[in-house]
């Protein structure tokens, strides 16, 4: 089992920044990738970004150039730095871990953290 705990969500004005954190515990050595999804009520969960154990990253087109994903393996923590936020970024953000980087669909999930961007 892997446990994921997110933090860092909140309310921010458009154009502002937030940094989300996700601390992992448990059998994390089996996870080759971690990342973030987001979900708006009434819509499907949307993949945002992922990072491999060695640091390889990939982003959804909607956040490319604005969001940066990183990880601190010593702290078992993944970060999502969100810059130039837009009202469309408003969602619950979920941290996910998967044993596959290329088929990253989330074997384990955090509880979610709300991000609200006001116009």
HUFEN-V462741 format. One record per pair of residues at least 6 apart in sequence whose C-alpha atoms are under 7 Angstrom apart, sorted by the first residue. I is the first residue (numbers start at 0). GAP is how many residues later the second one is. Records with the same first field share a line. If there is no record, write none. Layout:
BEGIN
I = GAP  GAP
END
This chain:
BEGIN
0 = 25  26
1 = 22  23  24  25  26  106
2 = 21  22  23
3 = 18  19  20  21  91  105  106
4 = 17  18  19  105  106
5 = 14  15  16  17  89  104  106  107
6 = 13  14  15  106
7 = 11  12  13
8 = 11  104  105  106
9 = 104  105  106
10 = 104  105  106
11 = 104  105  106
12 = 104  105  106
13 = 70  71  72  73  103  104  105
14 = 69  70  71
15 = 67  68  69
16 = 65  66  67  68
17 = 63  64  65
18 = 60  61  62  63
19 = 59  60  61
20 = 56  57  58  59
21 = 55  56  57  73
22 = 53  54  55
23 = 52  53
29 = 69
30 = 66  67  68
31 = 20  21  66  67  68  69
32 = 17  18  19  20  64  65  66  67  68
33 = 16  17  18  62  63  64
34 = 14  15  16  60  61  62
35 = 11  12  13  14  57  58  59  60
36 = 8  9  10  11  56  57  58
37 = 7  8  9  10  53  54  55  56
38 = 6  7  52  53  54
39 = 51  52
46 = 13
47 = 11  12
48 = 9  10  11  20
49 = 7  8  9
50 = 6  7  18  19
51 = 49
65 = 16  17  18
66 = 13  14  15  16
67 = 12  13  14
68 = 10  11  12
69 = 8  9  10
70 = 6  7  8
71 = 6
84 = 32
85 = 31
86 = 30  31  32
88 = 28
89 = 25  26  27
90 = 23  24  25
91 = 20  21  22  23
92 = 19  20  21  22
93 = 15  16  17  18  19
94 = 14  15  17
95 = 10  12  13  14
96 = 9  10  11  12
97 = 6  7  8  9  10
END
